[in-house]
Amino acid sequence: MKFGPVPLDQAEGAILAHSQSLAGGALKKGTLLDPAHIVRLRAAGVTEITVARLEPGDLTEDAAARSIGARLLGPDLRLAEAFTGRSNIVAETAGVLQVNAAAIAATNDVDEGITLATLPDLMRVAPGQLLATIKIIPYGVSARAVDGAIAALGNGALALRPFQGGRAQLVMTRTPGFKDSLLTKGRQVVETRCQALNYALGDVQVTDHKEENVARALDAEADLILILGASATSDRADVAPAAVTRAGGRIERFGMPVDPGNLIFLGTLGRARVVGLPGCARSPALNGVDWVLERLSARIPVDSDAIAAMGVGGLLKEMPGRPEPRQRQGR
């Protein structure tokens, strides 16, 4: 592509690089100049103008953006109409976005005129949400550069994993003097979380905070078992994780490097995944539980290594009214 100032007599058929204010209305940048445009510019006293002119083998900005965007498409992803060198990828359903960071970086390294920006990997997204945008900076780029960008992307650089959910069970425990209002609040907040992730919370059990009682209450045929204890779980041998083991299950991970949400545990029992909820799960505010449940619902593997990797970015916003805030307040 050629770019620069040219005499007005040589500008027909070129792309206007900068908007021009004229009598009767402005000519916007990106306009393909035709004879009528030249007449208007000449009448305004313009003798020289900055333009871009595509050369053989070049693609227009919209065509280039559209071609690269098409490579990103997959199930539940939509490509919006290209405009001003921009093409957007939009979510068609709720789920978790997976991004191949290496492929995105390689694409952005092909040509400085081609840019691709995405949301972070493993981010929860809603229907209609913008997931990625391709922006072609100049008015055109070579077809060779576009082909290079498409090759760098490969297959599946962007993937949306819809929330599939399933049947969930909630087991809550209580200790002497435990307020019924806390049980009610806990159920309401957990049920709201489940509904947003397509889990049907059809079974809610309330039992004493004792290992044998919790073990009897667990349903190994559920897709997801959630345990919300009256007392925080502070060890693998504590009541809730011990109850899972007693019922024939296995604890895969205790604790996570996400705050709020440290005191979570993850396990399996029969066909069910088991999540021991920390006390912060009684709040609707974002915490580590959300990250785990989102991935489970989207059928993205969650194991000990996955939870360990959550530490980067795992320092979340402090919850108001937290009994033990991270930083002590001065007098």
C-alpha positions as protocol buffer text, in pm:
chain_id: "A"
residue {
  index: 1
  type: MET
  ca { x: 0 y: 0 z: 0 }
}
residue {
  index: 2
  type: LYS
  ca { x: 119 y: 349 z: -86 }
}
residue {
  index: 3
  type: PHE
  ca { x: 47 y: 630 z: 158 }
}
residue {
  index: 4
  type: GLY
  ca { x: 120 y: 1000 z: 141 }
}
residue {
  index: 5
  type: PRO
  ca { x: 28 y: 1338 z: -10 }
}
residue {
  index: 6
  type: VAL
  ca { x: -56 y: 1358 z: -382 }
}
residue {
  index: 7
  type: PRO
  ca { x: -179 y: 1636 z: -611 }
}
residue {
  index: 8
  type: LEU
  ca { x: -557 y: 1646 z: -609 }
}
residue {
  index: 9
  type: ASP
  ca { x: -566 y: 1558 z: -980 }
}
residue {
  index: 10
  type: GLN
  ca { x: -406 y: 1221 z: -894 }
}
residue {
  index: 11
  type: ALA
  ca { x: -633 y: 1136 z: -598 }
}
residue {
  index: 12
  type: GLU
  ca { x: -931 y: 980 z: -777 }
}
residue {
  index: 13
  type: GLY
  ca { x: -974 y: 613 z: -685 }
}
residue {
  index: 14
  type: ALA
  ca { x: -756 y: 650 z: -375 }
}
residue {
  index: 15
  type: ILE
  ca { x: -866 y: 629 z: -7 }
}
residue {
  index: 16
  type: LEU
  ca { x: -895 y: 956 z: 183 }
}
residue {
  index: 17
  type: ALA
  ca { x: -652 y: 936 z: 477 }
}
residue {
  index: 18
  type: HIS
  ca { x: -786 y: 1223 z: 687 }
}
residue {
  index: 19
  type: SER
  ca { x: -1136 y: 1367 z: 718 }
}
residue {
  index: 20
  type: GLN
  ca { x: -1201 y: 1695 z: 537 }
}
residue {
  index: 21
  type: SER
  ca { x: -1452 y: 1960 z: 648 }
}
residue {
  index: 22
  type: LEU
  ca { x: -1629 y: 2091 z: 337 }
}
residue {
  index: 23
  type: ALA
  ca { x: -1932 y: 2299 z: 256 }
}
residue {
  index: 24
  type: GLY
  ca { x: -2229 y: 2068 z: 236 }
}
residue {
  index: 25
  type: GLY
  ca { x: -2081 y: 1812 z: 474 }
}
residue {
  index: 26
  type: ALA
  ca { x: -1752 y: 1653 z: 570 }
}
residue {
  index: 27
  type: LEU
  ca { x: -1571 y: 1384 z: 377 }
}
residue {
  index: 28
  type: LYS
  ca { x: -1481 y: 1114 z: 625 }
}
residue {
  index: 29
  type: LYS
  ca { x: -1146 y: 941 z: 633 }
}
residue {
  index: 30
  type: GLY
  ca { x: -1158 y: 607 z: 458 }
}
residue {
  index: 31
  type: THR
  ca { x: -1377 y: 743 z: 177 }
}
residue {
  index: 32
  type: LEU
  ca { x: -1295 y: 603 z: -168 }
}
residue {
  index: 33
  type: LEU
  ca { x: -1258 y: 922 z: -370 }
}
residue {
  index: 34
  type: ASP
  ca { x: -1471 y: 948 z: -684 }
}
residue {
  index: 35
  type: PRO
  ca { x: -1497 y: 1233 z: -938 }
}
residue {
  index: 36
  type: ALA
  ca { x: -1768 y: 1412 z: -739 }
}
residue {
  index: 37
  type: HIS
  ca { x: -1546 y: 1414 z: -431 }
}
residue {
  index: 38
  type: ILE
  ca { x: -1260 y: 1563 z: -634 }
}
residue {
  index: 39
  type: VAL
  ca { x: -1490 y: 1841 z: -757 }
}
residue {
  index: 40
  type: ARG
  ca { x: -1594 y: 1928 z: -400 }
}
residue {
  index: 41
  type: LEU
  ca { x: -1235 y: 1928 z: -277 }
}
residue {
  index: 42
  type: ARG
  ca { x: -1122 y: 2149 z: -566 }
}
residue {
  index: 43
  type: ALA
  ca { x: -1406 y: 2392 z: -496 }
}
residue {
  index: 44
  type: ALA
  ca { x: -1279 y: 2416 z: -137 }
}
residue {
  index: 45
  type: GLY
  ca { x: -936 y: 2521 z: -264 }
}
residue {
  index: 46
  type: VAL
  ca { x: -764 y: 2189 z: -195 }
}
residue {
  index: 47
  type: THR
  ca { x: -472 y: 2124 z: -428 }
}
residue {
  index: 48
  type: GLU
  ca { x: -294 y: 1842 z: -243 }
}
residue {
  index: 49
  type: ILE
  ca { x: -436 y: 1570 z: -23 }
}
residue {
  index: 50
  type: THR
  ca { x: -308 y: 1271 z: 177 }
}
residue {
  index: 51
  type: VAL
  ca { x: -436 y: 938 z: 52 }
}
residue {
  index: 52
  type: ALA
  ca { x: -376 y: 565 z: 68 }
}
residue {
  index: 53
  type: ARG
  ca { x: -373 y: 357 z: -248 }
}
residue {
  index: 54
  type: LEU
  ca { x: -386 y: -22 z: -251 }
}
residue {
  index: 55
  type: GLU
  ca { x: -133 y: -207 z: -462 }
}
residue {
  index: 56
  type: PRO
  ca { x: -174 y: -544 z: -636 }
}
residue {
  index: 57
  type: GLY
  ca { x: -193 y: -817 z: -372 }
}
residue {
  index: 58
  type: ASP
  ca { x: -337 y: -586 z: -104 }
}
residue {
  index: 59
  type: LEU
  ca { x: -668 y: -635 z: 78 }
}
residue {
  index: 60
  type: THR
  ca { x: -887 y: -356 z: 207 }
}
residue {
  index: 61
  type: GLU
  ca { x: -897 y: -310 z: 585 }
}
residue {
  index: 62
  type: ASP
  ca { x: -1247 y: -459 z: 612 }
}
residue {
  index: 63
  type: ALA
  ca { x: -1168 y: -759 z: 394 }
}
residue {
  index: 64
  type: ALA
  ca { x: -853 y: -830 z: 594 }
}
residue {
  index: 65
  type: ALA
  ca { x: -1032 y: -802 z: 929 }
}
residue {
  index: 66
  type: ARG
  ca { x: -1318 y: -1022 z: 803 }
}
residue {
  index: 67
  type: SER
  ca { x: -1080 y: -1295 z: 684 }
}
residue {
  index: 68
  type: ILE
  ca { x: -889 y: -1312 z: 1012 }
}
residue {
  index: 69
  type: GLY
  ca { x: -1211 y: -1301 z: 1214 }
}
residue {
  index: 70
  type: ALA
  ca { x: -1351 y: -1594 z: 1019 }
}
residue {
  index: 71
  type: ARG
  ca { x: -1053 y: -1804 z: 1127 }
}
residue {
  index: 72
  type: LEU
  ca { x: -1148 y: -1749 z: 1492 }
}
residue {
  index: 73
  type: LEU
  ca { x: -1503 y: -1871 z: 1453 }
}
residue {
  index: 74
  type: GLY
  ca { x: -1621 y: -2184 z: 1631 }
}
residue {
  index: 75
  type: PRO
  ca { x: -1934 y: -2315 z: 1803 }
}
residue {
  index: 76
  type: ASP
  ca { x: -2134 y: -2046 z: 1987 }
}
residue {
  index: 77
  type: LEU
  ca { x: -1921 y: -1765 z: 1839 }
}
residue {
  index: 78
  type: ARG
  ca { x: -2050 y: -1499 z: 1599 }
}
residue {
  index: 79
  type: LEU
  ca { x: -1857 y: -1273 z: 1362 }
}
residue {
  index: 80
  type: ALA
  ca { x: -2002 y: -922 z: 1344 }
}
residue {
  index: 81
  type: GLU
  ca { x: -1997 y: -725 z: 1021 }
}
residue {
  index: 82
  type: ALA
  ca { x: -1660 y: -560 z: 957 }
}
residue {
  index: 83
  type: PHE
  ca { x: -1641 y: -181 z: 969 }
}
residue {
  index: 84
  type: THR
  ca { x: -1354 y: 71 z: 956 }
}
residue {
  index: 85
  type: GLY
  ca { x: -1105 y: -215 z: 958 }
}
residue {
  index: 86
  type: ARG
  ca { x: -1254 y: -380 z: 1265 }
}
residue {
  index: 87
  type: SER
  ca { x: -1415 y: -722 z: 1301 }
}
residue {
  index: 88
  type: ASN
  ca { x: -1560 y: -839 z: 1633 }
}
residue {
  index: 89
  type: ILE
  ca { x: -1618 y: -1188 z: 1774 }
}
residue {
  index: 90
  type: VAL
  ca { x: -1925 y: -1208 z: 1999 }
}
residue {
  index: 91
  type: ALA
  ca { x: -2053 y: -1478 z: 2237 }
}
residue {
  index: 92
  type: GLU
  ca { x: -2381 y: -1646 z: 2144 }
}
residue {
  index: 93
  type: THR
  ca { x: -2428 y: -1808 z: 2485 }
}
residue {
  index: 94
  type: ALA
  ca { x: -2301 y: -1793 z: 2844 }
}
residue {
  index: 95
  type: GLY
  ca { x: -1988 y: -1988 z: 2927 }
}
residue {
  index: 96
  type: VAL
  ca { x: -1613 y: -1975 z: 2981 }
}
residue {
  index: 97
  type: LEU
  ca { x: -1379 y: -1839 z: 2715 }
}
residue {
  index: 98
  type: GLN
  ca { x: -1061 y: -2030 z: 2637 }
}
residue {
  index: 99
  type: VAL
  ca { x: -781 y: -1841 z: 2463 }
}
residue {
  index: 100
  type: ASN
  ca { x: -461 y: -1979 z: 2313 }
}
residue {
  index: 101
  type: ALA
  ca { x: -228 y: -1698 z: 2425 }
}
residue {
  index: 102
  type: ALA
  ca { x: 66 y: -1822 z: 2219 }
}
residue {
  index: 103
  type: ALA
  ca { x: -142 y: -1819 z: 1899 }
}
residue {
  index: 104
  type: ILE
  ca { x: -270 y: -1468 z: 1969 }
}
residue {
  index: 105
  type: ALA
  ca { x: 84 y: -1341 z: 2033 }
}
residue {
  index: 106
  type: ALA
  ca { x: 211 y: -1507 z: 1715 }
}
residue {
  index: 107
  type: THR
  ca { x: -68 y: -1345 z: 1514 }
}
residue {
  index: 108
  type: ASN
  ca { x: 14 y: -1002 z: 1650 }
}
residue {
  index: 109
  type: ASP
  ca { x: 376 y: -1054 z: 1550 }
}
residue {
  index: 110
  type: VAL
  ca { x: 305 y: -1119 z: 1181 }
}
residue {
  index: 111
  type: ASP
  ca { x: 253 y: -759 z: 1066 }
}
residue {
  index: 112
  type: GLU
  ca { x: 233 y: -435 z: 1262 }
}
residue {
  index: 113
  type: GLY
  ca { x: -80 y: -340 z: 1072 }
}
residue {
  index: 114
  type: ILE
  ca { x: -271 y: -643 z: 1203 }
}
residue {
  index: 115
  type: THR
  ca { x: -386 y: -642 z: 1566 }
}
residue {
  index: 116
  type: LEU
  ca { x: -594 y: -892 z: 1761 }
}
residue {
  index: 117
  type: ALA
  ca { x: -715 y: -831 z: 2118 }
}
residue {
  index: 118
  type: THR
  ca { x: -913 y: -1078 z: 2331 }
}
residue {
  index: 119
  type: LEU
  ca { x: -1058 y: -1111 z: 2677 }
}
residue {
  index: 120
  type: PRO
  ca { x: -842 y: -1304 z: 2929 }
}
residue {
  index: 121
  type: ASP
  ca { x: -822 y: -1681 z: 2914 }
}
residue {
  index: 122
  type: LEU
  ca { x: -1085 y: -1867 z: 3121 }
}
residue {
  index: 123
  type: MET
  ca { x: -1301 y: -1559 z: 3169 }
}
residue {
  index: 124
  type: ARG
  ca { x: -1673 y: -1603 z: 3229 }
}
residue {
  index: 125
  type: VAL
  ca { x: -1878 y: -1441 z: 2954 }
}
residue {
  index: 126
  type: ALA
  ca { x: -2243 y: -1362 z: 2885 }
}
residue {
  index: 127
  type: PRO
  ca { x: -2448 y: -1388 z: 2566 }
}
residue {
  index: 128
  type: GLY
  ca { x: -2376 y: -1095 z: 2335 }
}
residue {
  index: 129
  type: GLN
  ca { x: -2048 y: -1009 z: 2507 }
}
residue {
  index: 130
  type: LEU
  ca { x: -1755 y: -894 z: 2294 }
}
residue {
  index: 131
  type: LEU
  ca { x: -1480 y: -1157 z: 2314 }
}
residue {
  index: 132
  type: ALA
  ca { x: -1221 y: -1046 z: 2061 }
}
residue {
  index: 133
  type: THR
  ca { x: -1161 y: -765 z: 1813 }
}
residue {
  index: 134
  type: ILE
  ca { x: -944 y: -763 z: 1502 }
}
residue {
  index: 135
  type: LYS
  ca { x: -835 y: -413 z: 1403 }
}
residue {
  index: 136
  type: ILE
  ca { x: -642 y: -343 z: 1082 }
}
residue {
  index: 137
  type: ILE
  ca { x: -450 y: -22 z: 1146 }
}
residue {
  index: 138
  type: PRO
  ca { x: -373 y: 97 z: 789 }
}
residue {
  index: 139
  type: TYR
  ca { x: -634 y: 118 z: 514 }
}
residue {
  index: 140
  type: GLY
  ca { x: -507 y: -205 z: 365 }
}
residue {
  index: 141
  type: VAL
  ca { x: -255 y: -483 z: 418 }
}
residue {
  index: 142
  type: SER
  ca { x: -103 y: -742 z: 191 }
}
residue {
  index: 143
  type: ALA
  ca { x: -288 y: -1068 z: 135 }
}
residue {
  index: 144
  type: ARG
  ca { x: 39 y: -1240 z: 226 }
}
residue {
  index: 145
  type: ALA
  ca { x: 32 y: -1080 z: 572 }
}
residue {
  index: 146
  type: VAL
  ca { x: -332 y: -1183 z: 621 }
}
residue {
  index: 147
  type: ASP
  ca { x: -249 y: -1540 z: 520 }
}
residue {
  index: 148
  type: GLY
  ca { x: 39 y: -1533 z: 770 }
}
residue {
  index: 149
  type: ALA
  ca { x: -191 y: -1416 z: 1047 }
}
residue {
  index: 150
  type: ILE
  ca { x: -444 y: -1687 z: 968 }
}
residue {
  index: 151
  type: ALA
  ca { x: -170 y: -1951 z: 972 }
}
residue {
  index: 152
  type: ALA
  ca { x: -39 y: -1821 z: 1305 }
}
residue {
  index: 153
  type: LEU
  ca { x: -385 y: -1852 z: 1459 }
}
residue {
  index: 154
  type: GLY
  ca { x: -416 y: -2218 z: 1368 }
}
residue {
  index: 155
  type: ASN
  ca { x: -736 y: -2391 z: 1480 }
}
residue {
  index: 156
  type: GLY
  ca { x: -926 y: -2322 z: 1801 }
}
residue {
  index: 157
  type: ALA
  ca { x: -733 y: -2015 z: 1915 }
}
residue {
  index: 158
  type: LEU
  ca { x: -1061 y: -1895 z: 2063 }
}
residue {
  index: 159
  type: ALA
  ca { x: -1320 y: -2134 z: 2209 }
}
residue {
  index: 160
  type: LEU
  ca { x: -1635 y: -2079 z: 2410 }
}
residue {
  index: 161
  type: ARG
  ca { x: -1730 y: -2357 z: 2651 }
}
residue {
  index: 162
  type: PRO
  ca { x: -2102 y: -2322 z: 2735 }
}
residue {
  index: 163
  type: PHE
  ca { x: -2231 y: -2383 z: 3085 }
}
residue {
  index: 164
  type: GLN
  ca { x: -2377 y: -2735 z: 3084 }
}
residue {
  index: 165
  type: GLY
  ca { x: -2450 y: -2764 z: 3455 }
}
residue {
  index: 166
  type: GLY
  ca { x: -2640 y: -3068 z: 3576 }
}
residue {
  index: 167
  type: ARG
  ca { x: -2802 y: -3182 z: 3900 }
}
residue {
  index: 168
  type: ALA
  ca { x: -2656 y: -3030 z: 4216 }
}
residue {
  index: 169
  type: GLN
  ca { x: -2692 y: -3116 z: 4582 }
}
residue {
  index: 170
  type: LEU
  ca { x: -2628 y: -2876 z: 4870 }
}
residue {
  index: 171
  type: VAL
  ca { x: -2541 y: -3010 z: 5214 }
}
residue {
  index: 172
  type: MET
  ca { x: -2535 y: -2751 z: 5493 }
}
residue {
  index: 173
  type: THR
  ca { x: -2429 y: -2817 z: 5851 }
}
residue {
  index: 174
  type: ARG
  ca { x: -2517 y: -2644 z: 6173 }
}
residue {
  index: 175
  type: THR
  ca { x: -2372 y: -2629 z: 6519 }
}
residue {
  index: 176
  type: PRO
  ca { x: -2554 y: -2548 z: 6846 }
}
residue {
  index: 177
  type: GLY
  ca { x: -2674 y: -2188 z: 6831 }
}
residue {
  index: 178
  type: PHE
  ca { x: -2621 y: -2158 z: 6453 }
}
residue {
  index: 179
  type: LYS
  ca { x: -2875 y: -1908 z: 6319 }
}
residue {
  index: 180
  type: ASP
  ca { x: -3145 y: -2027 z: 6082 }
}
residue {
  index: 181
  type: SER
  ca { x: -3104 y: -1699 z: 5896 }
}
residue {
  index: 182
  type: LEU
  ca { x: -2752 y: -1805 z: 5795 }
}
residue {
  index: 183
  type: LEU
  ca { x: -2887 y: -2133 z: 5656 }
}
residue {
  index: 184
  type: THR
  ca { x: -3151 y: -1944 z: 5459 }
}
residue {
  index: 185
  type: LYS
  ca { x: -2901 y: -1693 z: 5324 }
}
residue {
  index: 186
  type: GLY
  ca { x: -2652 y: -1966 z: 5236 }
}
residue {
  index: 187
  type: ARG
  ca { x: -2911 y: -2161 z: 5042 }
}
residue {
  index: 188
  type: GLN
  ca { x: -3035 y: -1855 z: 4853 }
}
residue {
  index: 189
  type: VAL
  ca { x: -2689 y: -1740 z: 4747 }
}
residue {
  index: 190
  type: VAL
  ca { x: -2573 y: -2089 z: 4647 }
}
residue {
  index: 191
  type: GLU
  ca { x: -2894 y: -2152 z: 4453 }
}
residue {
  index: 192
  type: THR
  ca { x: -2851 y: -1825 z: 4263 }
}
residue {
  index: 193
  type: ARG
  ca { x: -2494 y: -1926 z: 4174 }
}
residue {
  index: 194
  type: CYS
  ca { x: -2611 y: -2267 z: 4056 }
}
residue {
  index: 195
  type: GLN
  ca { x: -2892 y: -2129 z: 3841 }
}
residue {
  index: 196
  type: ALA
  ca { x: -2654 y: -1892 z: 3661 }
}
residue {
  index: 197
  type: LEU
  ca { x: -2436 y: -2192 z: 3570 }
}
residue {
  index: 198
  type: ASN
  ca { x: -2726 y: -2417 z: 3460 }
}
residue {
  index: 199
  type: TYR
  ca { x: -2710 y: -2636 z: 3772 }
}
residue {
  index: 200
  type: ALA
  ca { x: -3047 y: -2743 z: 3913 }
}
residue {
  index: 201
  type: LEU
  ca { x: -3033 y: -2743 z: 4291 }
}
residue {
  index: 202
  type: GLY
  ca { x: -3298 y: -3005 z: 4362 }
}
residue {
  index: 203
  type: ASP
  ca { x: -3170 y: -3147 z: 4689 }
}
residue {
  index: 204
  type: VAL
  ca { x: -3081 y: -2942 z: 4997 }
}
residue {
  index: 205
  type: GLN
  ca { x: -2987 y: -3124 z: 5316 }
}
residue {
  index: 206
  type: VAL
  ca { x: -2930 y: -2968 z: 5659 }
}
residue {
  index: 207
  type: THR
  ca { x: -2748 y: -3181 z: 5913 }
}
residue {
  index: 208
  type: ASP
  ca { x: -2545 y: -3155 z: 6230 }
}
residue {
  index: 209
  type: HIS
  ca { x: -2181 y: -3060 z: 6187 }
}
residue {
  index: 210
  type: LYS
  ca { x: -2058 y: -3415 z: 6240 }
}
residue {
  index: 211
  type: GLU
  ca { x: -1857 y: -3635 z: 6008 }
}
residue {
  index: 212
  type: GLU
  ca { x: -2096 y: -3931 z: 6012 }
}
residue {
  index: 213
  type: ASN
  ca { x: -2404 y: -3712 z: 5956 }
}
residue {
  index: 214
  type: VAL
  ca { x: -2251 y: -3536 z: 5656 }
}
residue {
  index: 215
  type: ALA
  ca { x: -2131 y: -3866 z: 5507 }
}
residue {
  index: 216
  type: ARG
  ca { x: -2486 y: -4009 z: 5518 }
}
residue {
  index: 217
  type: ALA
  ca { x: -2631 y: -3701 z: 5350 }
}
residue {
  index: 218
  type: LEU
  ca { x: -2406 y: -3709 z: 5041 }
}
residue {
  index: 219
  type: ASP
  ca { x: -2561 y: -3813 z: 4709 }
}
residue {
  index: 220
  type: ALA
  ca { x: -2299 y: -3986 z: 4491 }
}
residue {
  index: 221
  type: GLU
  ca { x: -2539 y: -3983 z: 4193 }
}
residue {
  index: 222
  type: ALA
  ca { x: -2551 y: -3603 z: 4168 }
}
residue {
  index: 223
  type: ASP
  ca { x: -2338 y: -3420 z: 3913 }
}
residue {
  index: 224
  type: LEU
  ca { x: -2219 y: -3174 z: 4177 }
}
residue {
  index: 225
  type: ILE
  ca { x: -2217 y: -3187 z: 4558 }
}
residue {
  index: 226
  type: LEU
  ca { x: -2169 y: -2862 z: 4747 }
}
residue {
  index: 227
  type: ILE
  ca { x: -2093 y: -2869 z: 5120 }
}
residue {
  index: 228
  type: LEU
  ca { x: -2139 y: -2549 z: 5320 }
}
residue {
  index: 229
  type: GLY
  ca { x: -2025 y: -2603 z: 5676 }
}
residue {
  index: 230
  type: ALA
  ca { x: -2128 y: -2408 z: 5983 }
}
residue {
  index: 231
  type: SER
  ca { x: -1761 y: -2400 z: 6077 }
}
residue {
  index: 232
  type: ALA
  ca { x: -1473 y: -2327 z: 5840 }
}
residue {
  index: 233
  type: THR
  ca { x: -1277 y: -2627 z: 5715 }
}
residue {
  index: 234
  type: SER
  ca { x: -919 y: -2590 z: 5835 }
}
residue {
  index: 235
  type: ASP
  ca { x: -764 y: -2928 z: 5755 }
}
residue {
  index: 236
  type: ARG
  ca { x: -809 y: -3233 z: 5530 }
}
residue {
  index: 237
  type: ALA
  ca { x: -906 y: -3426 z: 5843 }
}
residue {
  index: 238
  type: ASP
  ca { x: -1179 y: -3175 z: 5934 }
}
residue {
  index: 239
  type: VAL
  ca { x: -1546 y: -3270 z: 5934 }
}
residue {
  index: 240
  type: ALA
  ca { x: -1651 y: -3204 z: 5574 }
}
residue {
  index: 241
  type: PRO
  ca { x: -1354 y: -3350 z: 5383 }
}
residue {
  index: 242
  type: ALA
  ca { x: -1338 y: -3643 z: 5626 }
}
residue {
  index: 243
  type: ALA
  ca { x: -1707 y: -3709 z: 5557 }
}
residue {
  index: 244
  type: VAL
  ca { x: -1638 y: -3731 z: 5183 }
}
residue {
  index: 245
  type: THR
  ca { x: -1362 y: -3986 z: 5247 }
}
residue {
  index: 246
  type: ARG
  ca { x: -1583 y: -4177 z: 5488 }
}
residue {
  index: 247
  type: ALA
  ca { x: -1854 y: -4203 z: 5220 }
}
residue {
  index: 248
  type: GLY
  ca { x: -1602 y: -4358 z: 4980 }
}
residue {
  index: 249
  type: GLY
  ca { x: -1488 y: -4044 z: 4803 }
}
residue {
  index: 250
  type: ARG
  ca { x: -1150 y: -3882 z: 4754 }
}
residue {
  index: 251
  type: ILE
  ca { x: -1016 y: -3535 z: 4831 }
}
residue {
  index: 252
  type: GLU
  ca { x: -809 y: -3401 z: 4539 }
}
residue {
  index: 253
  type: ARG
  ca { x: -716 y: -3058 z: 4670 }
}
residue {
  index: 254
  type: PHE
  ca { x: -753 y: -2872 z: 4997 }
}
residue {
  index: 255
  type: GLY
  ca { x: -714 y: -2496 z: 4989 }
}
residue {
  index: 256
  type: MET
  ca { x: -663 y: -2260 z: 4697 }
}
residue {
  index: 257
  type: PRO
  ca { x: -447 y: -1952 z: 4627 }
}
residue {
  index: 258
  type: VAL
  ca { x: -750 y: -1729 z: 4567 }
}
residue {
  index: 259
  type: ASP
  ca { x: -861 y: -1479 z: 4829 }
}
residue {
  index: 260
  type: PRO
  ca { x: -1148 y: -1468 z: 4917 }
}
residue {
  index: 261
  type: GLY
  ca { x: -1189 y: -1842 z: 4878 }
}
residue {
  index: 262
  type: ASN
  ca { x: -881 y: -1995 z: 5041 }
}
residue {
  index: 263
  type: LEU
  ca { x: -1068 y: -2255 z: 5247 }
}
residue {
  index: 264
  type: ILE
  ca { x: -1218 y: -2455 z: 4963 }
}
residue {
  index: 265
  type: PHE
  ca { x: -1167 y: -2825 z: 4897 }
}
residue {
  index: 266
  type: LEU
  ca { x: -1225 y: -3028 z: 4583 }
}
residue {
  index: 267
  type: GLY
  ca { x: -1300 y: -3398 z: 4558 }
}
residue {
  index: 268
  type: THR
  ca { x: -1499 y: -3676 z: 4394 }
}
residue {
  index: 269
  type: LEU
  ca { x: -1763 y: -3917 z: 4520 }
}
residue {
  index: 270
  type: GLY
  ca { x: -1904 y: -4168 z: 4276 }
}
residue {
  index: 271
  type: ARG
  ca { x: -1995 y: -3973 z: 3961 }
}
residue {
  index: 272
  type: ALA
  ca { x: -2015 y: -3644 z: 4151 }
}
residue {
  index: 273
  type: ARG
  ca { x: -1761 y: -3368 z: 4183 }
}
residue {
  index: 274
  type: VAL
  ca { x: -1752 y: -3241 z: 4540 }
}
residue {
  index: 275
  type: VAL
  ca { x: -1678 y: -2881 z: 4634 }
}
residue {
  index: 276
  type: GLY
  ca { x: -1639 y: -2783 z: 4998 }
}
residue {
  index: 277
  type: LEU
  ca { x: -1747 y: -2420 z: 5013 }
}
residue {
  index: 278
  type: PRO
  ca { x: -1566 y: -2160 z: 5222 }
}
residue {
  index: 279
  type: GLY
  ca { x: -1768 y: -1917 z: 5431 }
}
residue {
  index: 280
  type: CYS
  ca { x: -1737 y: -1646 z: 5165 }
}
residue {
  index: 281
  type: ALA
  ca { x: -1972 y: -1854 z: 4949 }
}
residue {
  index: 282
  type: ARG
  ca { x: -2257 y: -1705 z: 5156 }
}
residue {
  index: 283
  type: SER
  ca { x: -2183 y: -1376 z: 4981 }
}
residue {
  index: 284
  type: PRO
  ca { x: -2277 y: -1312 z: 4617 }
}
residue {
  index: 285
  type: ALA
  ca { x: -1949 y: -1124 z: 4566 }
}
residue {
  index: 286
  type: LEU
  ca { x: -1690 y: -1282 z: 4336 }
}
residue {
  index: 287
  type: ASN
  ca { x: -1467 y: -1535 z: 4513 }
}
residue {
  index: 288
  type: GLY
  ca { x: -1264 y: -1844 z: 4432 }
}
residue {
  index: 289
  type: VAL
  ca { x: -1573 y: -2066 z: 4439 }
}
residue {
  index: 290
  type: ASP
  ca { x: -1701 y: -1895 z: 4125 }
}
residue {
  index: 291
  type: TRP
  ca { x: -1388 y: -1982 z: 3928 }
}
residue {
  index: 292
  type: VAL
  ca { x: -1413 y: -2349 z: 4024 }
}
residue {
  index: 293
  type: LEU
  ca { x: -1788 y: -2384 z: 3961 }
}
residue {
  index: 294
  type: GLU
  ca { x: -1769 y: -2201 z: 3628 }
}
residue {
  index: 295
  type: ARG
  ca { x: -1509 y: -2443 z: 3495 }
}
residue {
  index: 296
  type: LEU
  ca { x: -1689 y: -2748 z: 3628 }
}
residue {
  index: 297
  type: SER
  ca { x: -2013 y: -2641 z: 3460 }
}
residue {
  index: 298
  type: ALA
  ca { x: -1828 y: -2567 z: 3133 }
}
residue {
  index: 299
  type: ARG
  ca { x: -1663 y: -2913 z: 3151 }
}
residue {
  index: 300
  type: ILE
  ca { x: -1316 y: -2763 z: 3171 }
}
residue {
  index: 301
  type: PRO
  ca { x: -1089 y: -2990 z: 3379 }
}
residue {
  index: 302
  type: VAL
  ca { x: -1033 y: -2867 z: 3734 }
}
residue {
  index: 303
  type: ASP
  ca { x: -761 y: -3047 z: 3925 }
}
residue {
  index: 304
  type: SER
  ca { x: -495 y: -2958 z: 4180 }
}
residue {
  index: 305
  type: ASP
  ca { x: -266 y: -2810 z: 3914 }
}
residue {
  index: 306
  type: ALA
  ca { x: -546 y: -2594 z: 3774 }
}
residue {
  index: 307
  type: ILE
  ca { x: -622 y: -2456 z: 4119 }
}
residue {
  index: 308
  type: ALA
  ca { x: -253 y: -2391 z: 4187 }
}
residue {
  index: 309
  type: ALA
  ca { x: -239 y: -2183 z: 3868 }
}
residue {
  index: 310
  type: MET
  ca { x: -521 y: -1959 z: 3991 }
}
residue {
  index: 311
  type: GLY
  ca { x: -283 y: -1775 z: 4222 }
}
residue {
  index: 312
  type: VAL
  ca { x: -183 y: -1525 z: 3952 }
}
residue {
  index: 313
  type: GLY
  ca { x: -478 y: -1286 z: 3955 }
}
residue {
  index: 314
  type: GLY
  ca { x: -621 y: -1463 z: 4258 }
}
residue {
  index: 315
  type: LEU
  ca { x: -610 y: -1162 z: 4488 }
}
residue {
  index: 316
  type: LEU
  ca { x: -972 y: -1053 z: 4451 }
}
residue {
  index: 317
  type: LYS
  ca { x: -1153 y: -754 z: 4593 }
}
residue {
  index: 318
  type: GLU
  ca { x: -1191 y: -757 z: 4969 }
}
residue {
  index: 319
  type: MET
  ca { x: -1543 y: -839 z: 5087 }
}
residue {
  index: 320
  type: PRO
  ca { x: -1721 y: -582 z: 5306 }
}
residue {
  index: 321
  type: GLY
  ca { x: -1782 y: -701 z: 5660 }
}
residue {
  index: 322
  type: ARG
  ca { x: -1529 y: -982 z: 5639 }
}
residue {
  index: 323
  type: PRO
  ca { x: -1464 y: -1121 z: 5989 }
}
residue {
  index: 324
  type: GLU
  ca { x: -1090 y: -1145 z: 5929 }
}
residue {
  index: 325
  type: PRO
  ca { x: -986 y: -877 z: 5675 }
}
residue {
  index: 326
  type: ARG
  ca { x: -644 y: -908 z: 5509 }
}
residue {
  index: 327
  type: GLN
  ca { x: -514 y: -583 z: 5651 }
}
residue {
  index: 328
  type: ARG
  ca { x: -565 y: -467 z: 6006 }
}
residue {
  index: 329
  type: GLN
  ca { x: -733 y: -131 z: 6041 }
}
residue {
  index: 330
  type: GLY
  ca { x: -570 y: 145 z: 6240 }
}
residue {
  index: 331
  type: ARG
  ca { x: -734 y: 301 z: 6542 }
}
